Amino acid sequence: MKIVVIGTRGIPNIQGGVETHCQQLYPRIAAMGHDVTVIRRSCYITPDNNILSYRGVKLIDLYAPRIKSIEAIVHTFLGAIKARQLDADIVHVHADGPSMMAPICRLLGMKVVMTNHGPEYDRKKWGKLAKIVLKFGEYIGTKFSNQVIVIAQFINNILVEKYNRADANLIFNGVETPTKSTSTDY
């Protein structure tokens, strides 16, 4: 199965909760034998992460304007076009704002999985207009995605209450099991 990931800034070693989630998730999916490509925002690529693949995941860098209010949506739109060119079976969209592209992906003939990482519109960093756009993205993504993943029960409750979407898949974020230290030097 060919999976193309959009909505994230990218992997590896790009700061952000969604990015950490993706850096842990997609190498595992690739190891299961799936063809996984993450579309990265070129403005986050540094000499340290300027690579073509990471642990079995293909990486493609696309333009993204480094302007907070339009960066994610412009990049996700371009990512949707690229996913179609790559003949994706599934487009996996992360977060509320980028999820506005779910109908575009569906119109382009692709199946869409959306991961809702939580109500981004509740964060103080966003102004009134941005909060409206993020709420709209949550609505559009929830309504137009073939499947929805939530990372916490409270997010699932929001989708059931606001949009009557009771079939979301609850998949908690995991953590790497640390190696138990044998050292007694504390």
C-alpha positions as CSV (number, residue, x, y, z in Angstrom):
1,M,0.0,0.0,0.0
2,K,1.3,3.5,-0.9
3,I,0.8,6.0,1.9
4,V,1.6,9.7,1.5
5,V,1.7,11.9,4.6
6,I,0.8,15.6,4.5
7,G,0.1,18.2,7.2
8,T,3.3,17.7,9.2
9,R,6.4,19.9,9.0
10,G,8.3,16.7,8.4
11,I,10.8,14.2,9.9
12,P,13.4,13.5,11.2
13,N,14.3,15.9,14.0
14,I,11.9,18.7,13.2
15,Q,10.4,20.2,16.3
16,G,6.7,19.7,17.1
17,G,4.3,17.2,18.6
18,V,2.9,16.0,15.3
19,E,6.4,15.7,14.0
20,T,7.5,13.5,16.9
21,H,4.4,11.4,16.4
22,C,5.2,11.0,12.7
23,Q,8.8,10.2,13.3
24,Q,7.9,7.3,15.6
25,L,4.9,6.1,13.5
26,Y,5.9,5.9,9.9
27,P,9.2,3.9,10.2
28,R,7.1,1.3,11.9
29,I,4.5,1.3,9.1
30,A,7.3,1.1,6.5
31,A,8.8,-1.8,8.3
32,M,5.5,-3.6,7.9
33,G,6.1,-3.5,4.1
34,H,4.1,-0.4,3.1
35,D,5.5,2.3,0.8
36,V,5.5,5.5,3.0
37,T,6.3,9.0,1.8
38,V,6.3,12.0,4.1
39,I,5.9,15.4,2.3
40,R,8.1,17.8,4.3
41,R,8.1,21.6,4.4
42,S,11.2,22.8,2.7
43,C,11.6,25.7,5.1
44,Y,12.4,23.3,7.9
45,I,15.1,21.4,6.1
46,T,18.6,22.0,7.4
47,P,22.0,20.4,6.5
48,D,21.4,18.0,9.4
49,N,18.1,16.6,8.0
50,N,18.6,17.1,4.3
51,I,18.1,13.4,3.4
52,L,16.0,11.4,0.9
53,S,14.8,8.8,3.3
54,Y,14.6,8.0,7.0
55,R,14.4,4.5,8.4
56,G,12.5,3.2,5.3
57,V,10.3,6.3,4.8
58,K,10.8,8.3,1.7
59,L,11.1,12.1,2.1
60,I,10.0,14.7,-0.4
61,D,10.5,18.4,0.3
62,L,8.0,20.9,-1.1
63,Y,7.8,24.6,-0.8
64,A,6.1,26.2,2.2
65,P,6.0,29.9,2.9
66,R,7.4,30.6,6.3
67,I,4.3,32.6,7.3
68,K,2.5,31.2,10.3
69,S,-1.0,32.0,8.9
70,I,-0.7,30.3,5.6
71,E,2.3,27.9,5.8
72,A,0.4,24.7,6.7
73,I,-2.5,25.2,4.3
74,V,-0.3,26.1,1.3
75,H,2.0,23.2,1.9
76,T,-0.8,20.8,2.4
77,F,-2.5,21.8,-0.8
78,L,0.8,21.3,-2.7
79,G,1.2,18.0,-0.8
80,A,-2.2,16.8,-2.0
81,I,-1.2,17.5,-5.6
82,K,2.1,15.7,-5.1
83,A,0.3,12.7,-3.4
84,R,-1.9,12.4,-6.6
85,Q,1.2,12.5,-8.8
86,L,2.7,9.7,-6.6
87,D,-0.5,7.6,-7.1
88,A,-1.1,7.4,-3.3
89,D,-3.6,4.7,-2.1
90,I,-4.0,6.7,1.1
91,V,-3.3,10.2,2.1
92,H,-2.7,10.6,5.8
93,V,-3.4,14.2,6.9
94,H,-2.3,15.5,10.3
95,A,-3.9,18.2,12.3
96,D,-7.0,20.5,12.1
97,G,-5.8,23.2,9.6
98,P,-4.3,20.8,7.0
99,S,-7.4,18.6,7.2
100,M,-9.2,21.3,5.2
101,M,-7.6,19.6,2.2
102,A,-9.5,16.3,2.8
103,P,-12.1,17.2,0.2
104,I,-9.4,18.1,-2.4
105,C,-7.7,14.7,-1.8
106,R,-11.1,12.9,-2.2
107,L,-11.8,14.8,-5.4
108,L,-8.4,13.7,-6.7
109,G,-9.5,10.1,-6.1
110,M,-7.5,9.3,-3.0
111,K,-8.7,7.8,0.3
112,V,-8.1,10.0,3.3
113,V,-7.2,9.3,6.8
114,M,-7.1,12.2,9.2
115,T,-5.4,12.2,12.6
116,N,-6.9,14.8,15.0
117,H,-4.2,15.6,17.5
118,G,-6.5,17.8,19.5
119,P,-8.3,21.2,19.3
120,E,-5.5,23.4,18.1
121,Y,-8.0,26.3,18.0
122,D,-8.0,26.3,21.9
123,R,-4.3,27.3,22.0
124,K,-3.6,30.9,22.9
125,K,-1.1,31.5,20.1
126,W,-3.9,31.8,17.5
127,G,-6.0,34.9,16.9
128,K,-9.7,34.9,16.2
129,L,-9.5,34.4,12.5
130,A,-7.0,31.6,12.8
131,K,-9.2,29.9,15.4
132,I,-12.2,30.0,13.0
133,V,-10.1,28.5,10.2
134,L,-8.8,25.8,12.5
135,K,-12.4,24.9,13.6
136,F,-13.4,24.8,10.0
137,G,-10.5,22.5,9.2
138,E,-11.6,20.2,12.0
139,Y,-15.1,20.1,10.7
140,I,-14.1,19.6,7.0
141,G,-11.5,16.9,7.9
142,T,-14.0,15.1,10.2
143,K,-16.8,15.1,7.6
144,F,-14.7,14.3,4.4
145,S,-12.1,11.8,5.7
146,N,-12.7,8.1,5.0
147,Q,-11.3,7.4,8.4
148,V,-10.4,9.5,11.4
149,I,-7.9,8.7,14.1
150,V,-7.9,10.5,17.5
151,I,-5.1,10.3,20.0
152,A,-7.2,10.7,23.2
153,Q,-10.7,10.0,24.3
154,F,-11.6,13.6,24.9
155,I,-10.9,14.3,21.2
156,N,-13.2,11.5,20.3
157,N,-15.9,13.0,22.6
158,I,-15.5,16.3,20.7
159,L,-16.0,14.6,17.3
160,V,-19.1,12.7,18.5
161,E,-20.6,15.7,20.2
162,K,-19.9,18.4,17.5
163,Y,-20.1,16.3,14.3
164,N,-21.8,13.1,15.2
165,R,-18.8,11.1,14.0
166,A,-18.8,8.1,16.3
167,D,-16.5,5.8,14.2
168,A,-13.2,7.5,15.0
169,N,-10.3,5.2,15.8
170,L,-8.8,5.9,19.2
171,I,-5.1,5.2,18.9
172,F,-3.1,6.6,21.8
173,N,0.4,8.1,21.2
174,G,2.9,5.6,22.4
175,V,6.3,5.9,23.9
176,E,9.5,4.0,23.3
177,T,10.1,1.6,26.1
178,P,13.4,2.8,27.7
179,T,16.3,0.4,28.2
180,K,16.5,-0.4,31.8
181,S,19.7,0.9,33.3
182,T,21.9,-1.5,35.1
183,S,24.0,1.3,36.5
184,T,23.9,2.0,40.2
185,D,25.7,5.3,39.9
186,Y,22.9,7.7,40.6
